[in-house]
Amino acid sequence: MKHLAALLLLQLGGNAHPSKAQIEAVIAAGGGEPEGDRINFLLKQLEGKDVDTLIKEGLTKISSVGVGGGSGGSAPAAAAATNSAKKEKKAPTKEKKKAFEEEKDGDMGFGFFD
C-alpha cells in the first residue's frame, strides 16, 4: 500500500510516470523501507494504464458493495442481552465489600478533592 501511495503522491506532484527510484525515495523520505520487488510488480501491473481511469472503475465496482444498513435487525438481540444482564446482577458479596474497603483506605489520609 505504501508503494501505491508513493506513486500517487508523485503523480499528484506532476510526475505522470514515476520511476522505481523516485518511489523508493518518497518511501524512504517518509521513514519507510521500500521493497523493490513490490515496486516492480506495481509498475508492471500499471504499465500502459491510466491510474485515474483505474480509480474511477474501482469506485463504480465498490459502489455495488453493500455497507452498513443491516443494523436494524440487531436491536432485539441487544435488548435481550441487556435483559439477561439485569437478571444476572446480584448484590455485592462480602469479598467484594472487603476489597472496596481496602481500596477506600488506600488514599493514605488524603483525597484527590481535599
C-alpha positions, 0 to 999 in steps of 0.5 A, spaced: 500 500 500 505 504 501 508 503 494 501 505 491 501 511 495 508 513 493 506 513 486 500 517 487 503 522 491 508 523 485 503 523 480 499 528 484 506 532 484 506 532 476 510 526 475 505 522 470 510 516 470 514 515 476 520 511 476 522 505 481 527 510 484 523 516 485 518 511 489 523 508 493 525 515 495 518 518 497 518 511 501 524 512 504 523 520 505 517 518 509 521 513 514 519 507 510 523 501 507 521 500 500 521 493 497 523 493 490 520 487 488 513 490 490 515 496 486 516 492 480 510 488 480 506 495 481 509 498 475 508 492 471 501 491 473 500 499 471 504 499 465 500 502 459 494 504 464 491 510 466 491 510 474 485 515 474 481 511 469 483 505 474 480 509 480 474 511 477 472 503 475 474 501 482 469 506 485 463 504 480 465 496 482 465 498 490 459 502 489 455 495 488 458 493 495 453 493 500 455 497 507 452 498 513 444 498 513 443 491 516 443 494 523 436 494 524 435 487 525 440 487 531 436 491 536 432 485 539 438 481 540 441 487 544 435 488 548 435 481 550 442 481 552 441 487 556 435 483 559 439 477 561 444 482 564 439 485 569 437 478 571 444 476 572 446 482 577 446 480 584 448 484 590 455 485 592 458 479 596 462 480 602 469 479 598 467 484 594 465 489 600 472 487 603 476 489 597 472 496 596 474 497 603 481 496 602 481 500 596 477 506 600 483 506 605 488 506 600 488 514 599 493 514 605 489 520 609 488 524 603 483 525 597 484 527 590 478 533 592 481 535 599 
